[in-house]
Amino acid sequence: MVLFPRNKPVIENLNGYYVDIGRMLEHYQGQLTCGAVHFKASSVEGVVFFDENEPLTGMVDGKSGFLHGTEAVDHLLAAASEVNFTLGVYEVAPDTLYFWTNLPEAHPIYDNLSTEFADLNALAQKMKSEGLTGLIDVQGPDRSDSSVILFENGRVVDVASPLIDPELVDVDRQLEALVAATRNRGGSFSVRQIRPAARPEPSASGSSTGKDGHDLTMLEELMDIFERAVASQNKDFHSLFRRQCIANAERFDFLDPFVAEFEYAKNKISFSGDAKQEELARGLLTTLTELAEELNISNQVRHALQNWEKKWGAVLKRYGISL
């Protein structure tokens, strides 16, 4: 299934036979910060996402199967000279571009849950409470029954399904309609999660450093994981983190805001204290974990932390830290 933000189109129902796709892309790259071109024909459907500089990635679903990435972009642009597509252009909010372009890369966290044993409404509510960014894939008895529920930070942003009235625009009503339509139909559910955007790898020129040359990139990634999770709850991460640091000041005096050795702003850490880097890492991990438990978001950060631990496993082992 081809997924993109089906908001009000900038332009729609263009006959691809009369359109120079390359020139059209150039035009809308100059008009929009980010966008998507939807390609629709009887035998194939696709989308190309772009920013102000270039086509970025795409998806194609047709008789030959599903493609995504730059291969999908090349396929669609090449097919435009042979297939009479109907075209539409949609604006994509820059802060949601990562979400839409990474949906095909979402990895399963619950796979092939039988409708005989799983309730779709209960599963959707669980994903809301866990702050899922990703989707529930609803597979019916045949391929034409496929539906998806899209989540961003636990909020349902869209429900795409051939089983519900296309005139429905309210996502809550869309979800209710899909639950009702799939009840007793058989099939399966799969939950897939989009991994958080990767932070830059540490490098001699790009790493944040603290006293004695501490490389703080690993800890900045750790802070980012928790900051995103807290923000998804519409809460102020910086004030809550500061409060937790004050509570832990006796154990980790280097995090005490009143001492001002540790600062975190705009995803960057500066540290001027004497604590060793492993002490700083242990103190931050403990403080953030306790904050997550207090806010009941431990499950939400679990998968991101597992990826972080894998990436920095050698360093954490050297520090004697395990999650």
GUNU-350760 format. One line per field, with one value per residue (C-alpha): residue number from 0; residue in one letter; chain; x negated, y negated, z. Coordinates in steps of 0.02 Angstrom, whole numbers. Layout:
GUNU-350760
k <- [NUM	...]
r <- [A	...]
c <- [A	...]
X <- [X	...]
Y <- [Y	...]
Z <- [Z	...]
//
This chain:
GUNU-350760
k <- [0	1	2	3	4	5	6	7	8	9	10	11	12	13	14	15	16	17	18	19	20	21	22	23	24	25	26	27	28	29	30	31	32	33	34	35	36	37	38	39	40	41	42	43	44	45	46	47	48	49	50	51	52	53	54	55	56	57	58	59	60	61	62	63	64	65	66	67	68	69	70	71	72	73	74	75	76	77	78	79	80	81	82	83	84	85	86	87	88	89	90	91	92	93	94	95	96	97	98	99	100	101	102	103	104	105	106	107	108	109	110	111	112	113	114	115	116	117	118	119	120	121	122	123	124	125	126	127	128	129	130	131	132	133	134	135	136	137	138	139	140	141	142	143	144	145	146	147	148	149	150	151	152	153	154	155	156	157	158	159	160	161	162	163	164	165	166	167	168	169	170	171	172	173	174	175	176	177	178	179	180	181	182	183	184	185	186	187	188	189	190	191	192	193	194	195	196	197	198	199	200	201	202	203	204	205	206	207	208	209	210	211	212	213	214	215	216	217	218	219	220	221	222	223	224	225	226	227	228	229	230	231	232	233	234	235	236	237	238	239	240	241	242	243	244	245	246	247	248	249	250	251	252	253	254	255	256	257	258	259	260	261	262	263	264	265	266	267	268	269	270	271	272	273	274	275	276	277	278	279	280	281	282	283	284	285	286	287	288	289	290	291	292	293	294	295	296	297	298	299	300	301	302	303	304	305	306	307	308	309	310	311	312	313	314	315	316	317	318	319	320	321	322]
r <- [M	V	L	F	P	R	N	K	P	V	I	E	N	L	N	G	Y	Y	V	D	I	G	R	M	L	E	H	Y	Q	G	Q	L	T	C	G	A	V	H	F	K	A	S	S	V	E	G	V	V	F	F	D	E	N	E	P	L	T	G	M	V	D	G	K	S	G	F	L	H	G	T	E	A	V	D	H	L	L	A	A	A	S	E	V	N	F	T	L	G	V	Y	E	V	A	P	D	T	L	Y	F	W	T	N	L	P	E	A	H	P	I	Y	D	N	L	S	T	E	F	A	D	L	N	A	L	A	Q	K	M	K	S	E	G	L	T	G	L	I	D	V	Q	G	P	D	R	S	D	S	S	V	I	L	F	E	N	G	R	V	V	D	V	A	S	P	L	I	D	P	E	L	V	D	V	D	R	Q	L	E	A	L	V	A	A	T	R	N	R	G	G	S	F	S	V	R	Q	I	R	P	A	A	R	P	E	P	S	A	S	G	S	S	T	G	K	D	G	H	D	L	T	M	L	E	E	L	M	D	I	F	E	R	A	V	A	S	Q	N	K	D	F	H	S	L	F	R	R	Q	C	I	A	N	A	E	R	F	D	F	L	D	P	F	V	A	E	F	E	Y	A	K	N	K	I	S	F	S	G	D	A	K	Q	E	E	L	A	R	G	L	L	T	T	L	T	E	L	A	E	E	L	N	I	S	N	Q	V	R	H	A	L	Q	N	W	E	K	K	W	G	A	V	L	K	R	Y	G	I	S	L]
c <- [A	A	A	A	A	A	A	A	A	A	A	A	A	A	A	A	A	A	A	A	A	A	A	A	A	A	A	A	A	A	A	A	A	A	A	A	A	A	A	A	A	A	A	A	A	A	A	A	A	A	A	A	A	A	A	A	A	A	A	A	A	A	A	A	A	A	A	A	A	A	A	A	A	A	A	A	A	A	A	A	A	A	A	A	A	A	A	A	A	A	A	A	A	A	A	A	A	A	A	A	A	A	A	A	A	A	A	A	A	A	A	A	A	A	A	A	A	A	A	A	A	A	A	A	A	A	A	A	A	A	A	A	A	A	A	A	A	A	A	A	A	A	A	A	A	A	A	A	A	A	A	A	A	A	A	A	A	A	A	A	A	A	A	A	A	A	A	A	A	A	A	A	A	A	A	A	A	A	A	A	A	A	A	A	A	A	A	A	A	A	A	A	A	A	A	A	A	A	A	A	A	A	A	A	A	A	A	A	A	A	A	A	A	A	A	A	A	A	A	A	A	A	A	A	A	A	A	A	A	A	A	A	A	A	A	A	A	A	A	A	A	A	A	A	A	A	A	A	A	A	A	A	A	A	A	A	A	A	A	A	A	A	A	A	A	A	A	A	A	A	A	A	A	A	A	A	A	A	A	A	A	A	A	A	A	A	A	A	A	A	A	A	A	A	A	A	A	A	A	A	A	A	A	A	A	A	A	A	A	A	A	A	A	A	A	A	A	A	A	A	A	A	A]
X <- [0	-64	-58	-73	16	183	219	293	191	95	153	237	309	167	158	-20	-16	-27	-147	-337	-366	-542	-489	-339	-453	-570	-424	-353	-525	-532	-356	-356	-483	-434	-304	-243	-188	-54	-51	109	153	260	114	-7	-11	-160	-224	-384	-434	-542	-619	-676	-832	-790	-675	-716	-628	-469	-352	-274	-140	-92	-82	-269	-262	-310	-465	-528	-677	-769	-731	-546	-581	-678	-539	-401	-495	-538	-359	-285	-325	-229	-89	49	43	161	52	76	-42	-31	-124	-216	-257	-448	-438	-336	-442	-548	-390	-314	-473	-523	-358	-423	-573	-468	-519	-397	-372	-216	-194	-49	69	221	389	450	349	318	442	401	476	383	221	243	274	118	13	83	33	-141	-170	-197	-271	-233	-82	36	47	218	218	387	430	359	238	377	430	264	280	163	178	39	-27	-145	-198	-42	77	178	138	226	325	309	429	540	665	718	814	688	793	746	612	611	477	571	723	610	536	709	766	614	636	818	777	642	735	764	680	525	347	203	126	-56	-129	-281	-384	-487	-658	-704	-804	-988	-1103	-1271	-1411	-1548	-1693	-1842	-1765	-1580	-1576	-1529	-1666	-1678	-1820	-1972	-1908	-1755	-1661	-1481	-1393	-1335	-1258	-1176	-1089	-1032	-960	-873	-783	-706	-674	-571	-472	-432	-385	-262	-169	-157	-269	-421	-572	-697	-601	-563	-744	-806	-690	-754	-934	-899	-822	-981	-1104	-1178	-1213	-1267	-1325	-1396	-1215	-1157	-1087	-1148	-1327	-1305	-1438	-1316	-1210	-1097	-1019	-972	-1023	-1200	-1287	-1422	-1513	-1646	-1654	-1787	-1680	-1745	-1642	-1582	-1520	-1429	-1352	-1296	-1222	-1127	-1060	-1000	-919	-833	-773	-697	-613	-540	-471	-392	-309	-260	-352	-476	-393	-395	-583	-627	-653	-752	-863	-895	-956	-1063	-1138	-1181	-1265	-1369	-1388	-1579	-1586	-1453	-1543	-1703	-1608	-1528	-1353	-1211	-1028]
Y <- [0	-173	-293	-482	-626	-639	-817	-945	-932	-1079	-1019	-858	-761	-807	-697	-629	-613	-802	-834	-842	-759	-826	-1006	-985	-924	-1071	-1191	-1124	-1108	-1296	-1318	-1195	-1154	-970	-879	-720	-681	-545	-434	-335	-216	-61	58	-37	-170	-265	-419	-520	-626	-779	-926	-1091	-1012	-842	-690	-594	-427	-343	-195	-94	40	133	300	326	301	164	55	-86	-202	-279	-125	-169	-348	-287	-162	-294	-424	-295	-228	-403	-397	-234	-237	-366	-418	-535	-650	-749	-856	-864	-973	-879	-965	-961	-892	-743	-701	-575	-486	-468	-421	-290	-195	-56	-35	-11	148	271	271	382	491	591	575	680	592	746	697	509	367	225	88	148	159	-18	-86	4	-75	-246	-223	-163	-314	-212	-296	-174	-76	69	172	255	402	472	636	571	434	312	306	234	83	-20	-129	-259	-323	-466	-474	-377	-487	-410	-518	-419	-262	-195	-57	-4	58	-112	-257	-370	-520	-495	-622	-612	-486	-428	-386	-306	-194	-148	-106	4	97	130	181	305	386	572	561	660	611	544	386	333	185	100	-39	-175	-191	-366	-472	-429	-556	-589	-466	-531	-613	-717	-874	-847	-778	-878	-876	-910	-931	-823	-793	-688	-634	-669	-609	-446	-538	-667	-524	-455	-625	-640	-473	-530	-708	-643	-526	-661	-785	-657	-672	-862	-890	-1000	-885	-1015	-1064	-882	-829	-976	-924	-744	-804	-906	-752	-654	-791	-694	-542	-634	-806	-840	-845	-969	-1119	-1237	-1178	-1208	-1085	-996	-1086	-1017	-1130	-1110	-926	-968	-933	-1039	-973	-1061	-948	-827	-669	-532	-497	-329	-416	-545	-408	-307	-460	-515	-342	-320	-491	-472	-297	-356	-500	-379	-269	-418	-473	-295	-301	-160	-49	-191	-214	-29	7	-152	-112	63	-12	-138	2	102	-47	-93	83	83	-83	-31	134	38	-71	81	19	134	93]
Z <- [0	-48	100	99	188	97	150	31	-129	-198	-368	-424	-572	-689	-842	-843	-1033	-1049	-903	-903	-734	-715	-745	-630	-490	-516	-508	-344	-267	-285	-214	-67	68	59	-42	-125	-302	-310	-465	-497	-639	-655	-636	-526	-390	-321	-234	-244	-94	-124	-34	-105	-178	-252	-257	-99	-99	-158	-153	-294	-280	-437	-525	-507	-318	-197	-215	-106	-98	-244	-347	-334	-390	-543	-584	-577	-678	-811	-815	-837	-1024	-1046	-916	-918	-735	-647	-543	-383	-281	-92	32	170	334	353	530	468	314	410	467	293	203	331	343	228	343	500	592	670	858	855	702	632	779	734	738	829	982	963	967	846	955	1110	1009	943	1118	1180	1041	1087	1268	1219	1106	948	796	656	601	628	468	455	335	285	198	33	-22	-69	114	174	289	397	551	560	727	767	950	999	900	758	606	470	434	256	209	63	193	259	184	93	143	326	374	564	614	769	662	533	668	734	558	525	689	645	465	514	658	623	451	496	456	558	632	633	726	651	728	644	723	784	663	672	750	667	702	816	724	768	695	733	910	1063	1192	1377	1499	1462	1286	1333	1176	1222	1063	1141	1288	1174	1083	1251	1301	1132	1155	1319	1260	1113	1225	1353	1216	1145	1311	1285	1436	1461	1458	1518	1675	1720	1690	1797	1938	1929	1932	2089	2170	2127	2174	2320	2212	2055	2108	1934	1869	2002	1904	2039	2015	1827	1769	1653	1524	1386	1255	1071	1075	1131	1297	1374	1528	1631	1783	1845	1836	1723	1567	1633	1791	1686	1579	1730	1815	1660	1623	1803	1809	1641	1681	1845	1753	1626	1764	1849	1685	1638	1472	1502	1371	1246	1255	1270	1084	1052	1202	1135	971	1067	1172	1016	935	1087	1158	1159	1253	1378	1410	1444	1569	1651	1608	1555	1528]
//
